[in-house]
Amino acid sequence: MSARELAVLLIMCIAWGFHFVVIKLAVTEIPPMYYAAIRMTLVAAMMTPFLRWRPGHMLRVLGGGLCLGAINYSLMFTGLKFATASASAIAIELYVPFATILSMMFLGDTLGWRRGLGIVFAFAGVAIIALGQADDAGPETRIGLGVGLVAAGAFVEAVGAVFVKKATAFKPHELLAWFGVIGTIALWIGTFLFEDGQRAALAAADKTMIIGAILYSAIVASIFAHSAYYWLLQRLPVSVVAPSVLLTTVLAVFFSVMLLGDPFGPRMIIGGLMTLAGVGVVLLRSAKKQVNNPALTEPPG
């Protein structure tokens, strides 16, 4: 890995790790789906020049767009409203076990006992965190509900990754453009159906913080970080790039504890270490075996 590649990887991990703090601050001010809809609208506007219509392949893009541009954010952002940012950052790692199970079911992958044990450890770690409720976590914090919603979002992302794995006719930036458009439409429909008080919440919110959060989510976390991830995949072995999601989670927990004051007791430490260890085993074994696992080429979030 060159110094340039290492710098890009570290900046990408920092960008995704800090994003959990940004989302948490935003969804405490305005409804989660409303925030996601504004974010994806900006992504769609910036990526529109890359839209390409490819007959015979659009159903996969539609499925991927709904999973990776709308439903996942609805669940994840709502989960972040109830759970701490640090717990959510760990729960989203379940994307890797979910993607591995789906690749076995639909992409011809085989599991093996080591990856199977890693999956069990990852789920057990998140369960330990979800079953706890720290006394100093805040009156609106409901760890179990929030972590469950984030985990559901991780599952939806894994389903979307299977769609993307089969959408070989599209380049990554073309897929991101379609996901922005599809996500925008679906999220605006969702926020008007399932949320209320959007304008009142926006009027009462800290405008500078909300605008900064939207710009960060759209430009830094979506466009820059995903582009950097695919840029790295083109230049480095997948076994080097894919495990970077573990560093992202460590940084997310660090930022959340230091900047938001998230509680970080024995339950979080044990559950977090179990989850990261399990996910690490799955990623490294998958990369070593070069299996057809979308978790290796599709980043969560």
N, C-alpha and C positions, 0 to 999 in steps of 0.2 A: 504494500500500500504506500503510495507516494504521500508526501506532506500535504499536497493539495487534496487528495482523496480523503485523507484522515481529517483534514480541516472541514471538508464538506460533510462528512459523516458526523462529526461532533456537533457542528452547527445545526444539522438536521435533528439530531437527538435532543439538543437543547430546545429547539423550536417546538418540537412535539411535546416535550416534557413540560415546558412552561405553558403550553396551551391548556392544560387542565386547570391551572390557576385562572387563566383568562376566562374560560367557560364558566367556572364556578362563580366568579365575580359577576359575569353577565347574567346568568340565569337566576341570581338572587334579586335582580332588578327588573327583568322583563320575563314573560313566559318563555319556556325553553324552545318550543316549536317555532314561536314567533322569531326568536333570535336565530334559529337555524335557517328559517326561511329567508331572512334578510341576508344572512351569510351566503347562502347558495345563490341568491339573486345576483350578488356581486361576482361570485365565481362564474356564473353563467354569462354575465355581461362581458367579463374579461376574456373568456375562453370561446366565445361565439365564433370567431374567425376559424377555429379548428374543427368545427362541426363538419362531419362527412357522412352522407347517407349511403349506406352500402346494402343494396337489396339482398334479402335472404339471411341477413345477420342481425336485423334490428330487434327481433324478439329477445335475443340474448342481452342486447344492450339495454332494452327496456327493463328486463328482470334485474340486471346488474345495477341500473340506475336507481330503481326503487329500493334495492337493498343497501347500496353503498352511498346513495345521495339523499335518502329521505327517511326510510323506516329506521335505519341504524341511528341517525342523529336524533330522531324523535325519542327513541328509547334511551340513548346514551345521555343526551342533554337533560332529559327529565330525571334520569337516575342521578345525575350530578346535582340536581336541585335538592335531593333528599340525602344523598351520601356525601361524605367528605371527598375532596378531590384526590387525596392519597389512596383511599379505598377504591375509588373508581378507576384510578390508574392501574391498580393491580387487577381489578376485575376484568378490565378490557383485554388483559392478556389471555383470557379464555378463548379469544379468537383463534389462537394457535391450536389448542386441543380440538375445538369445534371443526376447524378447517381440516385437521388430520382425520377426524372421524368421517367427515363428508367425502374427503378424497378417497378413503377406503371404500365408501358406499357407491360413489359415482364415477371415480376416475381410475379405478383399478389398482389402488395402492394396497399394500399389505402392512399390518400394524407392527407385529413383533413385541416381545415381552418388555423390552426396555422402554420403547415409546408408550406402550400401554401403561407401564408403571408411572411414567412421567405425566400422563394424562390424569391418572388417579391422584397424584400428588398435587397437580395444579388445581383440580376441582376441590380437593380437600382443603387446600390453603385458602381459597376464596370462601369456602363454607365457614371456616373458622372466623374470618373477618366479618362475614355477613351476619353471623349469630351473635356478634358482640355489639354493645352500645356503650361508648364511653360517656362518663358523667359530664365531661367538659366538652362534648361534641357540639352542643348548641341545641336550643329547644326545637328547631325545625328539622333537625337531623334524624332520619330514620334509616340507619345503616342497611338493614336487611332489605327494605323496599328499594332503596337506591342501588345497592349492589346487584340485586336481582334484575332491575331494569337495564343496568349497564351490561350485565352478562347476557341478557336477551339481545341487546344491541350487538354484542360480539358474535352471537350466533347468526344474526341476520347478516352481518358483514361476511362471515364465513360462507354463507349461502351465496352472497353476491360474488365472492371470490371464485366460486365454482362457475358461475355464469361468465365471469371475466376470463377464466382459464380457457373457456371454449370460444371466446370472441376473438379469435386469432387474426381476423381481418382488420382490426383496429390497432392503431398505435396508442401508447399510454395517454398522450395529451389529447387525442381524439376522444378516448373514453372519458377522461376527466371533463371535457366539454359537454358531452352528452349527459353525464351524471349531474352536472350543474344545472342543465336545462330541466331534466326530468325531476331532479330534487326540488328545484324551485317551484314547479307546478304542484307537485305532491305536497310539499310542506306548507304552501299557502292555503291549499285546500284543508290540510290537517289542522292548521292553527285556527282557522275560522270555524271548523266543526267541533274541535275538542277544547279550545281555550277561549277565554274571554278577558276583557279588560286590557287588551294589548295597548291601545292608544293611551289610556290613563296611566299604565305602568311606564310606558316610554316617556310620557310627559313628566312623570315624577322622578325618573331615573337621572343619574349623573350622565349628562350627554357626552362629555369628553371621554368618560370611561367606556360607554357603550359604543361610540364611534371607533375608539381605539381597539376595542375587543373585536368588533366586526371586521375591521381592516386586518387585524392580526389573524383571525380565523380564516379569512378568505385568501389573503395574499401570502402570509407566512406559512400557516399550517397546511393549507390546501394546495396552493399552486407551487410555492417554493419547495416545501418539504417533500411532496410527492414527486416533483420533478427531480429533486436531488436523489431520492431513493432509486428511481429508475435509471438515473445517470450513473449511480454507483453500481447497480446491477449489470450495466453494460460493460463495466471496466474491471470488476472484481468478482471473485468466486462467490456464489450465493451463500456458502458457508461462512463467509466473512460479513456479508451485508445483513442477512436475515436476523442473526442474533442481536443486531443493534437495537431491536425493540426492547431488549432487556435493559439496556442502558437508558433508553427513553423512560421506562418505568421508574428506575432508580432516581433519575433526575426529577421526574414528576413528583415523586414522594418527597424528595428533598425540598423542592420549591414550595410544595403545599404545606409542609411542616414549618418551614422558615418564614414564609410570607403570609400564610393564612392561619397559622397557629393550629394546624390539624393535630389532634391527639395521636401520639405515637408510642403506645404501650406494648406490653408483651404479646398481646393477641395480634396486633398489626405486624410485629416483627416476625413472629412464628409463621403466621399465615402468609405474609409476603415472601419470606424466604422459601417456604414450601412451593408457592405458586411459581416463583422465578426459577427455582431448581427444576420443577417439573416441565415448565415451558422450555427451559434451556436444553434439557435432555431431548425433548421432542424435536426442537429445531436442529440441534447438532446431529442427531441420528438421521433425521430426514435429509439434511444436506449431505451427510456422508454416504448415504445409500442412493442419493440422487433420485428420490422418489417423486412422483407426480403430485406434490403437495402444494396447493395454492398459498399456504402460509409462508412459503419461502419467497414468493415473488409479489405478493399483494400485502402491503402494510395495513395494519388495522388503523382505523380513524382517518 
